Amino acid sequence: EVQLLESGGGLVQPGGSLRLSCAASGFTFSTYAMSWVRQAPGKGLEWISILSHTGTNTYAADSVKGRFTISRDNAKNTLYLQMNSLRVEDTARYYCAKERVATVLGYYFDSWGQGAQVTVSS
Amino acid sequence: EIVLTQSPATLSLSPGERATLSCRASQSVSNFVAWYQQKPDQAPRLLIYDASKRATGIPARFSGSGSGTDFTLTISSLEPEDFAVYYCQQRSNWPLTFGGGTKVEI
């Protein structure tokens, strides 16, 4: 059974930093691209970044480019999201999500974690 | 950026009724559309991909159709567990984008 477990969320002041982790199990992590998707309170879903299975190709939404960095450690089956220069509008639940098809980039998300809450407030 | 517009925002129906949800893209996305279901305090679940293919384990009452700019998710006969929010998503162009959601309520 695929399991994705996010951690590292919390309360941070505007301008601060936070690093989220997503521990994966139940599948061959090193063969799947992974994404981060967020959801502001009471709002819809917003895709923010994706990383290929090898870690060599990445895309990000304009809203986080230059501030957020996605990375992975295939030896540890873990996905990361380094978030810098956080803004109030980054307040959301952050989900890691697995690609449906192995070794491809930018398809669909067939497994999701339960999310990590990030609150940016002074 | 491709904008996905979902309608209606809210659909009020009873168990056993048919639900028809719409997703319109601001430009053609071929058939590269997925549908997700999200219940309160839960992560989204993939229902349909490539416009009409059911994901693993999804009941046959869920079906998808469309191509180009207009897509439809149909739930043939609503079960109590189907009352939720539904999102469409496109993978035709970067950035990947989601629609604003349709809430199916009792």
Contacts between the chains, C-beta under 8 A, distances in Angstrom:
chain1	res1	chain2	res2	distance
A	35	B	96	7.7
A	37	B	44	8.0
A	44	B	87	6.4
A	44	B	98	5.9
A	44	B	99	7.3
A	44	B	100	5.0
A	44	B	101	4.8
A	45	B	36	7.6
A	45	B	38	7.9
A	45	B	44	6.6
A	45	B	87	5.6
A	45	B	89	7.6
A	45	B	98	4.3
A	45	B	101	7.8
A	46	B	98	6.9
A	47	B	89	7.7
A	47	B	95	6.2
A	47	B	96	4.3
A	47	B	97	6.9
A	47	B	98	6.7
A	50	B	96	7.4
A	59	B	94	5.3
A	59	B	95	6.9
A	60	B	95	7.8
A	61	B	95	4.8
A	62	B	95	7.2
A	95	B	43	5.9
A	95	B	44	7.7
A	100	B	46	6.9
A	100	B	49	6.4
A	100	B	55	7.5
A	106	B	91	5.4
A	106	B	94	7.1
A	106	B	96	6.4
A	107	B	49	7.6
A	107	B	91	5.8
A	108	B	34	4.4
A	108	B	46	6.0
A	108	B	49	4.6
A	108	B	89	7.0
A	108	B	91	6.4
A	109	B	34	7.9
A	109	B	36	7.8
A	109	B	44	7.5
A	109	B	46	6.3
A	109	B	89	8.0
A	110	B	46	4.8
A	110	B	55	6.2
A	110	B	56	7.5
A	112	B	43	3.8
A	112	B	44	5.8
A	112	B	45	7.6
A	113	B	43	6.5
A	114	B	42	7.9
A	114	B	43	5.8
A	115	B	43	6.4
